[in-house]
Structure formats: C-alpha cells, structure tokens
Amino acid sequence: MTGSETSLVFAVAAAVDIVCFIPGGWLMDHRGRSVVAVPVVLAVAIGALVLPLATNEPAVLAVAVLIAAGNGLGSGIVMTLGADTAPAAGRSQYLGGWRLCGDLGGTSGPLLISAVTLVAPLATASVVFGLAALAGTGWVGYWTRRLDQRRGTGISPRR
C-alpha cells in the first residue's frame, strides 16, 4: 500500500470510530455494560485473526473498519467499569489503581506482540493476539454480565 492509501484507511477507520462513540455510550447506559464490552473485544479478536488474510487494500480497509467500530463502540468502557466497581470509601485511590492497570495493559500489549515477532512472523503475532482476545471475550462477557445483574441493567431474557 502506498502512503496515501494507508492514510485513507486510517481516516476511514477514524471516522467509523468517532461515529460509534455516541451509540456505544447509549447502549452502555440503556442496555448494560456487557452489550458493549463483549462486541468490542470480539471485534478486535476477529480483526486480529483475519488481518493476516487481508492481502489487498479493500481487505485491509475492512479489517480496520471492523476494529475501529469495536473500538468506538467501547469508547470509555474501561473507566465506566471502574466507576461501576469503585467502592464509596477510597474511590479515588481505587480509580487511580484501576487506571494504572489499564495503562499497564495498554503498554504491555505492544511489548508482547513485539516479543512474539522476535521468534515468529507478524502474521503469527496477529493470530496469537486474536486468540488471546477471543479468550478475553469470554472473560469480559462473564464479568460484565455479573456487573449488569448487580446493577439491575442489561437485556432481560425473553420468555
């Protein structure tokens, strides 16, 4: 891809990301946290798994749009979950620790991908990341559904 094509892919993905902010917030507030958190992690997982198969510009654009939609949908979910779980006593300390853990995750991810690329191709690192994110989808789904039940939100099962 040329530099211009790469810039266009990033621009389209950024636009999709921004468009998904408000619907993601509305869904979190009206349908529960798991309705947003699970698709966010799943979109990134699927995007990472299919990225090695993207061999032309339209395919790369499709993967970027998928990941951007998930990212935009989940804008603010990490800090929202922190606020939901913070105790009344020591709230600021808890949220500071919560933020630190989020930042550690955000910085250690690229380091882990780099470590995998030391011994394997980038496509392998993408698949490893995608598989880890698939496992994370189940984990996030379990915990956010429990949180939604505790908060009394979420989509009620139909009978």
N, C-alpha and C positions, 0 to 999 in steps of 0.2 A: 504494500500500500504506500502511496505517496504521502508526503506530509500533509497535503491539502485534504486527502481522503481521510486520513487519521483524524485531523481536526474536525472534519464534518461528522464523523462517527461520534466523537466526544461531544460535539454541540448538540446533536440529536439526542444522545443519551442524557445530557444535562437537562434538556428541555423536558424529556419524559420524567426525569427525576423530580423536577420542580412541579410539574403538573400533578404528580401523585401526592404531594405534601398534604394538601387540604383533605382529599378523600381519606387518606390514611389516618389523620387526626380525628375526622368524623367517625370513622369506623371504630377506632380505639375507644372513643367516648360513648358510642351508642351500641356497639356490638361486642365489646370486650377486647382485651389485650391479645388473646390467642388468635382471634380472627385476623389480626395484622401480623403478629410475630411469626406465626408458622409460615405464611406465604413469603414473608421477607427472607427467611433463612432458606426456604425451599427454592425460591427464585435464584438466589446466589449459588446454591448447590447445583441446580440443574445447569445454570450458566457455566459454572466451572467445569462440569462434566462434559458439556458439549463443545466448549471452546476449542479443544484440540481438533475437532471435526470441522471447524469453521475455516475453510480454505480459500474463501474469496470475500470481497468487500461486503456484499449483502448478508452473508452468513455472520461475519464479524459484527455488522450493524445489528442484526437480530439478537445476537448474544448480549451485546452492550445494552440494547433496549430492555431485554429481559432483566438483566441485573440492575439497571437503573430504575425500572419500575418497582422492583422489590425494595431497593434502597430508598426510593422516595416514599413508598407506602409506609415504611418503617421509620421515617424521619422522627426522631425524638423518642422512640420506643424505649431505648435503654434508660434514659433519665426518667421517663414516665414510670417504668417498672421500679426504678429506685425510689421514686416518691411514693409509689403504692406500698412498698415494703418497709419504708423507713419507720422506725419506732418514734413515738412522740418525744421520749426522753433521748437526748443525744442525736437528734435528727441531722444536724449539720455535720457532725463527725461521721455519721453513717453515710450520708450522701457524699462526703469527701472521700471516704474509703471506696464507695461504690464507683465514683468517677475514676479513682486511681485504678481500680480493677479493670474498668472499661478501657482506660488508656493503655494499660499493660497488654490487654488483649489486642488492641489496635496496633501496637508496635511490635508485638511478638509474632503476629501473623506473617508479615513480610519476612521476618527473620527465619521463620520455619520454612516458608516457601524457598527462600534463598538456600537454606541448608539442604533441602531436597534437591535443588538444582545443582548442587555440588556433585551429587552422585548419579543424577538421572536427568533426562531432558525436561524442558519446561512443560511439555505436554503431560508428562508423568506427575509433575508437581501440581498441575491444574487438576488432574484426576484425584490425586491424594487429597487435595483441599476440598474437592467436590464431595468425596466420600465422607470426609470428616464433617462437612456441612450437612450432609444427609443424616448422619448420626445426630448432629446438633438439632436438626429439625424435630426429631422425636423428643429430645430432651427439652427443648423450648416449648413444644406443644404440651408436654406433661405438666411442666411448672406453670405455664401461663394459664392453662385450664384450671389448675388448682387455685391460682390467684383470682381468676374470674369468678369461680364458685364462692370464694371467700368474700369477694366484693359484691356478690349478687348480680353480676353482669354476665354478658355472653349470650349466645343464642340458645334458647331453650329447645330441647329435643321435641320434635313433633310426635304426637300420639295418634 
